[in-house]
């Protein structure tokens, strides 16, 4: 019975992917890219061991809708994370995203039953205006492997505010709102991510420059600090 369910899930995913590809056709824009980071820190929480990661992405955008995949793995080839997402842009400042995270891979990827490795999150993002340049995001995990110790959904929620200091530098502050024993490792409200991000293009030739960035950050909840360097390809 379980095998038949998994087969149906795989078949549904293949059909959905094929149908989506045929509907999208070539009307929108396809893009791909990758970041190389000195270590992988997400919302103030270190992911895996402290080593460089490559983070590839593939996306398709048609008008206000964007769908894509994002991943992260270390240089030894061990995949740490594979995420799928869909974003709908309401305006230049406001967007809504659904994300399917998977960074455990302890089970069959196509296993979406109770006890799945997948975590599903809804995100509302406000990017700010020139007259009021404060950005904000609200991120809530509403289903999947995000659990409390008693097995109930934790509904881990992360809120972040950002403010640009200049055209290439911004400060940010993020916090976990509720108990989050497995994702942010917090009990109740706690600040997990404070820092500064600075970007700079490194000119290689007259026609090509390499976007690099540095992040200095702190996780007061975990009493940790981090310094990350990144390159966008």
Rosetta silent file (secondary structure, phi, psi, omega in degrees, C-alpha in Angstrom):
SEQUENCE: XXXXXXXXXXXXXXXXXXXXXXXXXXXXXXXXXXXXXXXXXXXXXXXXXXXXXXXXXXXXXXXXXXXXXXXXXXXXXXXXXXXXXXXXXXXXXXXXXXXXXXXXXXXXXXXXXXXXXXXXXXXXXXXXXXXXXXXXXXXXXXXXXXXXXXXXXXXXXXXXXXXXXXXXXXXXXXXXXXXXXXXXXXXXXXXXXXXXXXXXXXXXXXXXXXXXXXXXXXXXXXXXXXXXXXXXX
SCORE:     score description
SCORE:     0.000 S_00000001
   1 L     0.000  -44.578 -178.698    0.000    0.000    0.000 S_00000001
   2 H   -65.171  -38.751  179.496    2.785    2.405    0.958 S_00000001
   3 H   -64.583  -38.695 -179.983    4.696    1.653   -2.262 S_00000001
   4 H   -66.421  -35.748  177.215    1.599    2.366   -4.362 S_00000001
   5 H   -64.580  -44.912  179.787    1.140    5.708   -2.595 S_00000001
   6 H   -63.234  -38.944  178.517    4.751    6.662   -3.318 S_00000001
   7 H   -63.278  -40.610  178.825    4.339    5.656   -6.959 S_00000001
   8 H   -65.788  -38.315  178.806    1.261    7.855   -7.255 S_00000001
   9 H   -63.668  -43.576  178.947    3.142   10.750   -5.631 S_00000001
  10 H   -64.680  -43.031  179.681    6.024   10.375   -8.077 S_00000001
  11 H   -63.244  -41.372  178.506    3.654   10.109  -11.031 S_00000001
  12 H   -62.423  -42.908 -179.980    1.770   13.206   -9.878 S_00000001
  13 H   -63.615  -42.399  179.209    5.012   15.171   -9.557 S_00000001
  14 H   -64.017  -44.121  179.184    6.173   14.112  -13.031 S_00000001
  15 H   -65.024  -42.317  179.637    2.824   15.004  -14.582 S_00000001
  16 H   -63.338  -41.767  179.135    2.685   18.327  -12.722 S_00000001
  17 H   -64.512  -44.006 -179.742    6.216   19.189  -13.840 S_00000001
  18 H   -64.779  -42.814 -179.909    5.465   18.242  -17.465 S_00000001
  19 H   -65.336  -42.705  179.022    2.201   20.182  -17.484 S_00000001
  20 H   -61.757  -43.858 -179.385    3.835   23.228  -15.919 S_00000001
  21 H   -62.778  -39.835 -179.224    6.660   23.151  -18.461 S_00000001
  22 H   -70.207  -35.989  179.296    4.221   22.910  -21.367 S_00000001
  23 H   -70.934  -41.183 -178.623    2.075   25.756  -20.036 S_00000001
  24 H   -66.697  -39.554 -176.213    5.046   27.984  -19.325 S_00000001
  25 L    43.721 -131.206 -176.844    6.620   27.262  -22.746 S_00000001
  26 L  -117.613   26.726 -175.925    8.904   30.147  -23.709 S_00000001
  27 L   -78.355  -23.702 -178.566    6.642   33.067  -22.824 S_00000001
  28 L  -109.601 -155.888 -177.117    8.594   34.082  -19.745 S_00000001
  29 E  -119.655  127.176  173.285   12.225   34.246  -18.694 S_00000001
  30 E   -95.651  143.667  177.513   14.366   31.354  -17.507 S_00000001
  31 E  -148.248  156.958  176.529   17.423   32.069  -15.401 S_00000001
  32 E  -145.187  159.387 -179.160   20.071   30.236  -13.431 S_00000001
  33 E  -173.629 -177.839  179.058   22.874   31.207  -11.127 S_00000001
  34 E  -161.078  147.059  170.445   24.870   30.229   -8.084 S_00000001
  35 E  -110.631  144.165  169.715   26.429   31.690   -4.982 S_00000001
  36 E  -114.528  121.321 -175.781   29.638   30.431   -3.417 S_00000001
  37 E  -121.064  148.457 -179.249   29.764   31.166    0.315 S_00000001
  38 L   -68.400  -27.850  172.337   32.507   30.632    2.883 S_00000001
  39 L  -159.081  159.737 -175.533   29.930   29.035    5.198 S_00000001
  40 L  -103.779  109.078  177.472   26.169   28.522    5.147 S_00000001
  41 E  -122.580  124.731 -175.954   24.292   30.585    7.729 S_00000001
  42 E  -121.719  116.437  179.976   20.499   30.887    7.384 S_00000001
  43 L    54.229   34.393  177.461   18.560   33.404    9.458 S_00000001
  44 L    89.764   -3.860 -176.777   21.392   33.428   11.965 S_00000001
  45 E  -109.538  122.484  178.961   21.553   29.637   12.305 S_00000001
  46 E   -66.620  134.946 -179.405   24.620   27.773   10.995 S_00000001
  47 L  -108.541  114.918 -179.914   23.689   24.951    8.627 S_00000001
  48 L    72.920 -161.468 -179.532   25.982   21.926    8.748 S_00000001
  49 L   -76.779  162.854 -175.980   29.706   22.200    9.356 S_00000001
  50 L   -82.665   81.318 -178.771   31.608   25.448    8.955 S_00000001
  51 L  -147.019  162.147 -179.045   32.836   24.988    5.380 S_00000001
  52 L   -60.372  147.615  176.989   32.276   26.554    1.932 S_00000001
  53 E  -130.357  149.133  168.580   29.034   25.820    0.108 S_00000001
  54 E  -108.712  135.174 -171.901   27.866   26.243   -3.453 S_00000001
  55 E  -126.966   88.056 -178.497   24.239   27.341   -3.748 S_00000001
  56 E   -80.312  159.410  177.334   22.780   26.913   -7.251 S_00000001
  57 E  -148.910  148.656  174.390   19.370   28.124   -8.367 S_00000001
  58 E  -135.168  134.135 -177.622   17.093   27.757  -11.390 S_00000001
  59 E  -145.800  161.087  175.613   13.979   29.892  -11.891 S_00000001
  60 E  -135.110  131.517 -178.770   11.277   30.855  -14.342 S_00000001
  61 E  -126.759  128.934  176.952    9.438   34.190  -14.259 S_00000001
  62 E  -135.800  107.967 -177.557    6.330   35.089  -16.206 S_00000001
  63 L    59.677 -115.124 -175.266    4.761   38.437  -15.390 S_00000001
  64 L   -95.818   -3.496 -177.183    4.048   38.403  -11.635 S_00000001
  65 E  -107.375  134.386  176.657    4.687   34.697  -11.016 S_00000001
  66 E  -132.403  131.802  176.220    8.089   33.145  -10.384 S_00000001
  67 E  -126.715  150.005 -177.905    8.822   29.478   -9.678 S_00000001
  68 E  -172.229 -179.697  177.874   12.168   27.911   -9.003 S_00000001
  69 E  -131.811  145.401 -179.510   14.522   25.606   -7.156 S_00000001
  70 E  -139.507  141.136  179.789   17.383   26.456   -4.804 S_00000001
  71 E  -143.263  169.353  177.508   19.953   24.218   -3.196 S_00000001
  72 E  -148.510  134.896  177.807   23.070   24.178   -1.068 S_00000001
  73 E  -153.281  151.756  179.518   25.865   21.654   -0.744 S_00000001
  74 E   -79.318  174.203 -173.464   29.461   21.605    0.411 S_00000001
  75 L   -72.370  -13.219  177.402   32.411   21.110   -1.918 S_00000001
  76 L   -80.176   -6.095  175.212   32.698   17.428   -1.061 S_00000001
  77 L    96.969    4.958  178.661   29.412   16.885   -2.910 S_00000001
  78 L   -83.252  115.024 -179.209   27.111   16.213    0.021 S_00000001
  79 E   -71.667  123.868  179.500   23.757   17.830   -0.705 S_00000001
  80 E   -96.201  -33.076 -171.384   22.510   19.685    2.344 S_00000001
  81 E  -153.203  143.991  174.306   19.370   21.292    1.005 S_00000001
  82 E  -143.707  115.159 -174.720   16.957   21.288   -1.937 S_00000001
  83 E  -120.547  144.190  171.405   14.064   23.769   -1.940 S_00000001
  84 E  -115.260  144.641 -177.856   11.197   24.464   -4.329 S_00000001
  85 E  -148.949  159.222  173.001    9.350   27.768   -4.282 S_00000001
  86 E  -139.302  129.927 -177.970    6.694   29.857   -5.988 S_00000001
  87 E  -123.475  131.445  173.992    6.466   33.635   -5.614 S_00000001
  88 E  -113.401  125.430 -177.576    3.644   35.932   -6.648 S_00000001
  89 E   -98.230  114.958  179.704    4.478   39.637   -6.840 S_00000001
  90 L   -79.297  -35.975 -179.194    1.557   41.923   -6.031 S_00000001
  91 L  -156.564 -176.244  178.692    3.501   45.162   -6.560 S_00000001
  92 L   -63.624  -21.637 -176.284    7.049   46.504   -6.649 S_00000001
  93 L  -108.359  -23.703 -169.950    7.099   46.302   -2.852 S_00000001
  94 E  -121.016  132.362  178.241    4.876   43.356   -1.875 S_00000001
  95 E  -146.238  159.591  179.527    5.175   39.635   -2.668 S_00000001
  96 E  -129.176  134.320 -176.005    4.021   36.274   -1.327 S_00000001
  97 E  -130.174  138.526  169.076    6.067   33.047   -1.440 S_00000001
  98 E  -111.303  130.672 -177.429    5.378   29.376   -0.746 S_00000001
  99 E  -126.854  137.535  172.763    8.483   27.251   -0.101 S_00000001
 100 E  -108.896  103.038  179.500    8.997   23.506    0.171 S_00000001
 101 E   -89.043  145.988  167.786   12.208   22.985    2.194 S_00000001
 102 L  -149.291  109.372  179.088   14.117   19.727    2.439 S_00000001
 103 L  -128.590   12.154 -179.412   17.477   19.681    4.216 S_00000001
 104 L  -102.673  -51.578  178.745   17.355   16.351    6.044 S_00000001
 105 L    56.076   35.190  176.340   17.111   13.684    3.323 S_00000001
 106 L   -87.406   -9.986 -178.251   16.748   10.906    5.881 S_00000001
 107 L  -133.347  175.431  174.805   13.761    9.519    3.952 S_00000001
 108 L   -54.403  129.893 -177.983   12.494    9.094    0.415 S_00000001
 109 L   -58.092  -33.178 -176.254   12.277   12.563   -1.143 S_00000001
 110 L   -85.613    8.321  178.969    8.783   11.793   -2.437 S_00000001
 111 L   -85.484  103.855  178.553    7.501   10.837    1.017 S_00000001
 112 L  -107.800   15.837  179.898    4.982   13.535    1.954 S_00000001
 113 L   -77.411 -179.196  177.593    3.197   11.422    4.560 S_00000001
 114 L   -59.850  129.205 -174.870    3.190   12.081    8.298 S_00000001
 115 L    95.548    9.701  179.884    6.816   12.186    9.396 S_00000001
 116 L   -62.336  157.309  173.533    8.060   13.654    6.101 S_00000001
 117 L   -79.472  -18.830 -175.052   11.389   15.507    5.856 S_00000001
 118 L   -71.690  146.516  172.257    9.723   18.375    3.974 S_00000001
 119 E  -127.670  132.757 -177.278    8.820   21.657    5.666 S_00000001
 120 E  -110.114  133.542 -174.879    6.345   24.065    4.080 S_00000001
 121 E  -133.589  142.817  173.057    6.533   27.808    4.679 S_00000001
 122 E  -110.344  134.576 -175.997    4.507   30.874    3.707 S_00000001
 123 E  -131.505  131.711  172.638    6.334   34.210    3.401 S_00000001
 124 E  -113.699  123.745 -174.318    5.055   37.755    3.002 S_00000001
 125 E  -121.897  133.382  173.957    7.754   40.226    1.942 S_00000001
 126 E  -120.081  122.143 -173.776    7.741   44.012    1.824 S_00000001
 127 L   -91.489  -12.902  178.049   10.796   45.562    0.163 S_00000001
 128 L    89.067  161.239  177.768   10.180   49.201    1.109 S_00000001
 129 L  -115.429  167.648  177.893   10.031   52.449   -0.843 S_00000001
 130 L   -61.131  -36.893  179.788   12.552   55.262   -1.323 S_00000001
 131 L   -74.818  -21.863  179.824   10.507   57.446    0.984 S_00000001
 132 L  -146.014   79.968 -167.060   10.322   54.653    3.587 S_00000001
 133 L   -81.145   18.088  177.852   13.158   52.183    2.819 S_00000001
 134 E   -78.554  126.223  176.403   12.557   49.725    5.666 S_00000001
 135 E   -98.508  155.800 -178.757   12.066   46.161    4.384 S_00000001
 136 E  -150.803  146.691  174.559   10.182   43.474    6.284 S_00000001
 137 E  -141.205  142.577  176.717    9.391   39.781    5.946 S_00000001
 138 E  -121.822  121.501 -172.802    7.084   37.432    7.845 S_00000001
 139 E  -127.552  118.241 -178.274    7.858   33.715    7.469 S_00000001
 140 E  -126.596  125.986  174.873    5.706   30.940    8.988 S_00000001
 141 E   -84.813  117.795 -170.261    6.222   27.184    8.644 S_00000001
 142 E  -109.769   -7.819 -179.301    2.715   25.755    8.519 S_00000001
 143 E  -162.406  162.972  176.145    3.186   22.023    7.781 S_00000001
 144 E   101.468 -145.622 -169.528    5.698   19.206    7.562 S_00000001
 145 L   -80.963    0.363  177.487    8.661   18.279    9.725 S_00000001
 146 L   -77.243   95.761 -172.615    8.682   21.437   11.869 S_00000001
 147 E  -123.860  155.296  168.039    7.530   19.833   15.122 S_00000001
 148 L   -82.841  173.711 -179.232    7.530   20.427   18.858 S_00000001
 149 L   -64.599  -24.021  179.593    8.870   17.755   21.193 S_00000001
 150 L   -88.195    1.168  177.910    5.307   16.448   21.688 S_00000001
 151 L    95.168   -8.360  178.132    4.840   15.973   17.932 S_00000001
 152 L   -75.397  156.256  174.085    2.552   18.971   17.336 S_00000001
 153 E   -60.239  133.832 -179.360    3.286   21.499   14.585 S_00000001
 154 L   -83.980  -24.380 -175.352    5.641   24.182   15.924 S_00000001
 155 L    51.063   46.844  178.907    4.581   26.837   13.395 S_00000001
 156 L   -53.757  127.799 -175.696    8.080   28.303   13.591 S_00000001
 157 E  -128.523  129.991 -178.480    7.802   31.964   12.627 S_00000001
 158 E  -122.915  131.064  178.184   10.639   34.306   11.723 S_00000001
 159 E  -119.896  134.741  179.134   10.328   38.078   11.286 S_00000001
 160 E  -135.175  138.836  173.970   13.084   40.242    9.826 S_00000001
 161 E  -116.140  143.900  178.379   13.492   43.992    9.332 S_00000001
 162 E  -135.733  151.802  179.520   16.133   45.596    7.128 S_00000001
 163 E  -143.645  126.496  179.610   17.353   49.125    6.506 S_00000001
 164 E   -76.594  128.086  174.778   19.775   50.327    3.763 S_00000001
 165 E   -87.145  -28.218  177.990   22.693   52.403    5.007 S_00000001
 166 E  -158.621 -172.010 -178.551   23.871   53.074    1.453 S_00000001
 167 L   -68.634  -19.478 -177.058   23.456   51.675   -2.048 S_00000001
 168 L  -127.301   14.427 -179.243   25.619   48.659   -1.185 S_00000001
 169 E  -142.275  138.928  176.718   25.161   48.196    2.568 S_00000001
 170 E  -145.605  152.510  173.699   22.229   47.309    4.802 S_00000001
 171 E  -105.970  155.575 -178.718   21.597   46.315    8.392 S_00000001
 172 E  -147.976  156.030  177.649   19.087   43.674    9.428 S_00000001
 173 E  -146.112  125.187 -178.473   17.502   42.203   12.526 S_00000001
 174 E  -130.258  151.393 -177.444   15.517   38.970   12.681 S_00000001
 175 E  -143.752  148.716  170.625   13.760   37.046   15.432 S_00000001
 176 E   -87.684  129.621 -172.517   11.974   33.768   16.061 S_00000001
 177 L   -88.046  -40.876 -175.154    8.514   34.551   17.428 S_00000001
 178 L  -114.849 -179.596  172.704    7.335   31.206   18.865 S_00000001
 179 L   -59.166  130.432  179.607    8.836   28.027   20.295 S_00000001
 180 E  -144.070   78.469 -173.779   11.026   26.494   17.600 S_00000001
 181 L   -67.777  -27.333 -174.498   12.973   23.539   19.020 S_00000001
 182 L  -106.781  -26.211 -175.008   14.225   22.132   15.707 S_00000001
 183 L   -96.519  -60.238 -178.947   14.567   25.069   13.289 S_00000001
 184 L  -101.724   -6.843  179.203   15.682   28.177   15.206 S_00000001
 185 L    54.972   56.126  179.005   16.282   26.384   18.529 S_00000001
 186 E  -131.032  158.579  172.764   14.317   28.935   20.547 S_00000001
 187 L  -124.189  103.925 -174.408   11.638   28.851   23.216 S_00000001
 188 L    81.115 -164.898 -178.025    9.322   31.787   22.715 S_00000001
 189 L   -67.593  131.770  176.943   10.438   35.124   21.272 S_00000001
 190 E  -159.939  137.562  178.275   14.191   35.393   20.720 S_00000001
 191 E   -77.573  126.350 -177.158   16.470   37.399   18.423 S_00000001
 192 E  -117.520   -8.728 -169.515   18.480   35.068   16.176 S_00000001
 193 E  -154.746  101.822  175.176   19.939   37.256   13.458 S_00000001
 194 E  -125.505  133.615 -179.795   21.490   40.739   13.684 S_00000001
 195 E  -175.463 -173.496 -179.929   24.023   41.948   11.176 S_00000001
 196 E  -132.628  131.460  175.973   25.413   44.024    8.361 S_00000001
 197 E  -117.891  128.783 -179.480   25.663   43.021    4.698 S_00000001
 198 E  -124.646  129.565  179.735   27.981   44.888    2.325 S_00000001
 199 E  -112.725  150.263  178.623   28.152   44.219   -1.437 S_00000001
 200 E  -157.359  128.948  175.049   30.829   45.250   -3.907 S_00000001
 201 E   -80.867  129.005  176.313   31.485   44.410   -7.589 S_00000001
 202 E   -96.846  116.654 -176.129   35.086   43.363   -8.248 S_00000001
 203 E   -74.990  119.987  178.883   36.082   44.468  -11.743 S_00000001
 204 L   -94.809  -48.784  174.557   37.743   41.627  -13.663 S_00000001
 205 L  -134.327 -177.664  178.250   37.749   43.174  -17.140 S_00000001
 206 L   -64.467  -24.985 -175.794   36.254   46.279  -18.750 S_00000001
 207 L  -111.672   -3.263 -175.724   33.098   44.295  -19.486 S_00000001
 208 L  -137.805  131.039  174.674   32.908   41.886  -16.558 S_00000001
 209 E  -131.444  151.415 -175.968   32.751   42.354  -12.816 S_00000001
 210 E  -106.683  116.443  179.517   32.239   39.791  -10.060 S_00000001
 211 E   -73.020  119.707  176.644   29.590   40.605   -7.418 S_00000001
 212 E  -121.439  158.210  177.883   30.952   39.809   -3.967 S_00000001
 213 E  -150.161  158.061  176.408   29.483   40.428   -0.535 S_00000001
 214 E  -132.065  142.691  178.879   30.336   40.075    3.113 S_00000001
 215 E  -127.400  123.762  170.730   28.054   39.533    6.090 S_00000001
 216 E  -110.272  124.840 -172.864   28.993   40.104    9.697 S_00000001
 217 E  -145.164  167.842 -178.796   26.305   38.823   12.008 S_00000001
 218 E  -139.369  144.582  172.727   25.341   37.703   15.478 S_00000001
 219 E  -118.169   91.804 -177.629   22.854   35.237   16.914 S_00000001
 220 L   -60.172  -31.816 -179.305   22.139   36.479   20.462 S_00000001
 221 L   -63.009  -40.412 -178.047   19.844   33.517   21.123 S_00000001
 222 L   -99.757    1.835 -177.899   22.641   31.005   20.516 S_00000001
 223 L    57.635   40.908 -178.422   25.480   33.292   21.685 S_00000001
 224 E  -118.580  157.040  172.785   27.112   32.923   18.264 S_00000001
 225 E  -132.220  153.881 -179.729   28.790   35.248   15.776 S_00000001
 226 E  -148.061  150.269  175.452   29.526   34.672   12.092 S_00000001
 227 E  -132.692  116.845 -174.319   31.410   36.259    9.212 S_00000001
 228 E  -120.922  134.238  172.478   30.446   35.087    5.737 S_00000001
 229 E  -111.451  140.796 -178.465   31.955   35.980    2.374 S_00000001
 230 E  -139.940  153.775  176.758   30.022   35.263   -0.812 S_00000001
 231 E  -129.994  131.644  178.138   30.360   35.473   -4.597 S_00000001
 232 E  -101.391  123.532 -179.457   27.397   35.543   -6.982 S_00000001
 233 L  -102.050    0.000    0.000   27.957   33.852  -10.358 S_00000001
